Amino acid sequence: MESYSKSYDVIVVGGGNAAFSAAISAREKGMGVLVVEKGSQDKRGGNSYFTDGAIRMAYGDLEGLRSVYSDLKDEDYDRVDMPVYGEKEYYDDIMRVTNGKSEPALAKVLTSQSYPTIKWMQSHGVEFIVNENQYFEKDNKMSFWGGLPVKTYQKGIGLMTAWWKRADELGVDVLYNTKGTSLVKSDNAITGLVVEQDGKEMQIDTKSVILACGGFEASEQKRMKYIGDEWKNAVVRGTEHNTGDGLDMAIEAGATPIGDWSACHAHTTDYNAPRVGDFEKPGDIYKKSSYPLGLIVNNEGVRFVDEGADFRNYTYAKYGKETLKQPEQKAFQLYDQKVRPLLRVEYELEEASVVKADSLEELAEKMNVPKEKFLETIHTYNASVQEGDYDPSVKDGKSTKGLTPAKSNWALTFDEAPFYAYPVTCGITFTFGGIKVNDQAEVLDSEEQPIGGLYAAGEMVGGLFYENYPGGSGLMSGAVFGKLSGETAATYVESVTTKA
Ligand SMILES: Cc1cc2nc3c(=O)[nH]c(=O)nc-3n(C[C@H](O)[C@H](O)[C@H](O)COP(=O)(O)OP(=O)(O)OC[C@H]3O[C@@H](n4cnc5c(N)ncnc54)[C@H](O)[C@@H]3O)c2cc1C
């Protein structure tokens, strides 16, 4: 096999947020760094490129955000009502939504390092702004909810553009159209990476490898094998390149698989969204996130989840899966004129599929669902709605009574024309199964021992998310474990270099 002309201290496999966090962190420590990205230059950046840029950190209180926001003017701070959100709240959220299954040591790293990592990202040119989807105007105040008040400037596109620029400035080498295929080891330590480029294999010598090449959500075969046959039909919301290659490579090299291999993050997405993420239309424009304010029915006109169980940030990652279980994997989000003005920006886009009607009967016809059943669902729901103060910025407890499934918050009657129905299906975002790493991002073998010079970051880290996940944690986890893996790899490389 051909050998590449140059050797490296650190090779990072993957080209998303976790990969570039790792590459820049290692480069900052003086390492010679190569990033190997499977995508072409037109299809680079992974799922990170497709994101809304929402990023969850333990900011503490509003003061903690002053040096983070680049767009909020001093005079606007008086108008902000910001709940406290520190390490404890973040950690508790992870444990709550994963039913206590998240690996405590990893959750601790993520939550404790989130804020310092945001400051580090800023120091490398990543810009953060107000997350406009996470507050409601109330008594002339911006009332934030859900622990996610920050997003990256220009979403995932802005994030990745900042990383590419910085990597270039720092002298990180990047190979596009290059797929990592296997790890080369000697005496239980990494010595190289085999890659495939233009159909040709070559070996690149290196002292360490950081695997940051995502999960297996874009592999139809692996989705069916690990998550279930029905996942064949899921829309892939992000890159086509995340087919689990890094997981295969790591396991083949002795890494321990861990975490929730049978589960994934999935979101309700526009029924007519592209079947796989379109790099010409990034920005997460097909998701549909305002359902806690409305109702969801399936193709038979029947409700199947508690739309108002919690804020969207804590239910959306699992409601995609519920949609997949419905006939034809199809559902409709319903809103009447009372709540229509409160919907998020994605409902305004020309890409949004919608039917609009002046009566419930007309709506059922346009949705092509059984009219009698649909009307019964709506009338039964309306009759069960309890009195109470409606407030979308808090869990208002305005609920239904005697209805299954209940609507536990934000239950308003559905009775004010015009009525809107948005057809949705299940879009898979990323998979939860990964490989075992310790709190230094070192990849562990079956004896719980680090494999010399092998690290993992981002979606490849197993054991953090089970069943569900607090929105905005994917980017944060990628950055935290990316930065950490770069630092640990640099320390390792220095130690083996000194010994030599
Ligand atoms: C539509 C959408 C919206 C989202 N919105 C948010 C959000 O607002 N906030 C949030 O926190 N999370 C969000 N997520 C989740 C988020 O994208 C991920 O959690 C995060 O980006 C993972 O980062 P990563 O670097 O691990 O993976 P990725 O960004 O997916 O990067 C993986 C990289 O590896 C490359 N690769 C794959 N195989 C190989 C190989 N064999 N060799 C070389 N390279 C390879 C891929 O091309 C890609 O560049 C969203 C995801 C999607 C799809």
The ligand as an SDF file (V2000), in Angstrom:
LIG
                    3D

 53 58  0  0  0  0  0  0  0  0999 V2000
  -30.6820   19.0310   10.8460 C   0  0  0  0  0  0  0  0  0  0  0  0
  -29.9040   18.9320   12.1370 C   0  0  0  0  0  0  0  0  0  0  0  0
  -30.0250   19.9420   13.0890 C   0  0  0  0  0  0  0  0  0  0  0  0
  -29.3280   19.8600   14.2890 C   0  0  0  0  0  0  0  0  0  0  0  0
  -29.3920   20.9210   15.1730 N   0  0  0  0  0  0  0  0  0  0  0  0
  -28.6450   20.8950   16.2910 C   0  0  0  0  0  0  0  0  0  0  0  0
  -28.5830   22.0340   17.1440 C   0  0  0  0  0  0  0  0  0  0  0  0
  -29.1550   23.0940   16.8750 O   0  0  0  0  0  0  0  0  0  0  0  0
  -27.8200   21.9280   18.2680 N   0  0  0  0  0  0  0  0  0  0  0  0
  -27.1110   20.7920   18.5870 C   0  0  0  0  0  0  0  0  0  0  0  0
  -26.4440   20.7540   19.6140 O   0  0  0  0  0  0  0  0  0  0  0  0
  -27.1280   19.7200   17.7650 N   0  0  0  0  0  0  0  0  0  0  0  0
  -27.8640   19.7540   16.6410 C   0  0  0  0  0  0  0  0  0  0  0  0
  -27.8410   18.6730   15.7960 N   0  0  0  0  0  0  0  0  0  0  0  0
  -26.9950   17.5140   16.1680 C   0  0  0  0  0  0  0  0  0  0  0  0
  -25.5470   17.8490   15.8170 C   0  0  0  0  0  0  0  0  0  0  0  0
  -25.4420   18.0240   14.4460 O   0  0  0  0  0  0  0  0  0  0  0  0
  -24.5760   16.7670   16.2280 C   0  0  0  0  0  0  0  0  0  0  0  0
  -24.7760   16.3450   17.5340 O   0  0  0  0  0  0  0  0  0  0  0  0
  -23.1360   17.2950   16.1040 C   0  0  0  0  0  0  0  0  0  0  0  0
  -23.0070   18.1050   14.9850 O   0  0  0  0  0  0  0  0  0  0  0  0
  -22.1810   16.1460   16.0320 C   0  0  0  0  0  0  0  0  0  0  0  0
  -20.9040   16.6200   15.6980 O   0  0  0  0  0  0  0  0  0  0  0  0
  -19.8010   15.6270   15.1910 P   0  0  0  0  0  0  0  0  0  0  0  0
  -18.6480   16.4710   14.8450 O   0  0  0  0  0  0  0  0  0  0  0  0
  -19.6730   14.5010   16.1330 O   0  0  0  0  0  0  0  0  0  0  0  0
  -20.4200   14.9650   13.8720 O   0  0  0  0  0  0  0  0  0  0  0  0
  -20.6210   15.5720   12.4150 P   0  0  0  0  0  0  0  0  0  0  0  0
  -20.7610   17.0360   12.4430 O   0  0  0  0  0  0  0  0  0  0  0  0
  -21.7190   14.8040   11.7830 O   0  0  0  0  0  0  0  0  0  0  0  0
  -19.2660   15.2650   11.6890 O   0  0  0  0  0  0  0  0  0  0  0  0
  -18.9030   13.9640   11.2930 C   0  0  0  0  0  0  0  0  0  0  0  0
  -17.9080   14.1070   10.1670 C   0  0  0  0  0  0  0  0  0  0  0  0
  -17.2730   12.8810    9.8960 O   0  0  0  0  0  0  0  0  0  0  0  0
  -17.1450   12.7270    8.4980 C   0  0  0  0  0  0  0  0  0  0  0  0
  -16.9410   11.3040    8.2560 N   0  0  0  0  0  0  0  0  0  0  0  0
  -17.7990   10.2720    8.3850 C   0  0  0  0  0  0  0  0  0  0  0  0
  -17.1930    9.0970    8.1220 N   0  0  0  0  0  0  0  0  0  0  0  0
  -15.9000    9.3920    7.8200 C   0  0  0  0  0  0  0  0  0  0  0  0
  -14.7580    8.6220    7.4720 C   0  0  0  0  0  0  0  0  0  0  0  0
  -14.8090    7.2820    7.3500 N   0  0  0  0  0  0  0  0  0  0  0  0
  -13.6000    9.2670    7.2120 N   0  0  0  0  0  0  0  0  0  0  0  0
  -13.5150   10.6140    7.2940 C   0  0  0  0  0  0  0  0  0  0  0  0
  -14.5610   11.3930    7.6330 N   0  0  0  0  0  0  0  0  0  0  0  0
  -15.7320   10.7900    7.9040 C   0  0  0  0  0  0  0  0  0  0  0  0
  -18.3980   13.3370    7.9420 C   0  0  0  0  0  0  0  0  0  0  0  0
  -18.2750   13.6970    6.5980 O   0  0  0  0  0  0  0  0  0  0  0  0
  -18.5170   14.5540    8.8560 C   0  0  0  0  0  0  0  0  0  0  0  0
  -17.7510   15.6230    8.3670 O   0  0  0  0  0  0  0  0  0  0  0  0
  -28.5140   18.7360   14.5670 C   0  0  0  0  0  0  0  0  0  0  0  0
  -28.3620   17.7350   13.6080 C   0  0  0  0  0  0  0  0  0  0  0  0
  -29.0430   17.8390   12.3940 C   0  0  0  0  0  0  0  0  0  0  0  0
  -28.8530   16.7670   11.3650 C   0  0  0  0  0  0  0  0  0  0  0  0
  1  2  1  0
  2  3  1  0
  2 52  2  0
  3  4  2  0
  4  5  1  0
  4 50  1  0
  5  6  2  0
  6  7  1  0
  6 13  1  0
  7  8  2  0
  7  9  1  0
  9 10  1  0
 10 11  2  0
 10 12  1  0
 12 13  2  0
 13 14  1  0
 14 15  1  0
 14 50  1  0
 15 16  1  0
 16 17  1  0
 16 18  1  0
 18 19  1  0
 18 20  1  0
 20 21  1  0
 20 22  1  0
 22 23  1  0
 23 24  1  0
 24 25  2  0
 24 26  1  0
 24 27  1  0
 27 28  1  0
 28 29  2  0
 28 30  1  0
 28 31  1  0
 31 32  1  0
 32 33  1  0
 33 34  1  0
 33 48  1  0
 34 35  1  0
 35 36  1  0
 35 46  1  0
 36 37  1  0
 36 45  1  0
 37 38  2  0
 38 39  1  0
 39 40  1  0
 39 45  2  0
 40 41  1  0
 40 42  2  0
 42 43  1  0
 43 44  2  0
 44 45  1  0
 46 47  1  0
 46 48  1  0
 48 49  1  0
 50 51  2  0
 51 52  1  0
 52 53  1  0
M  END
$$$$
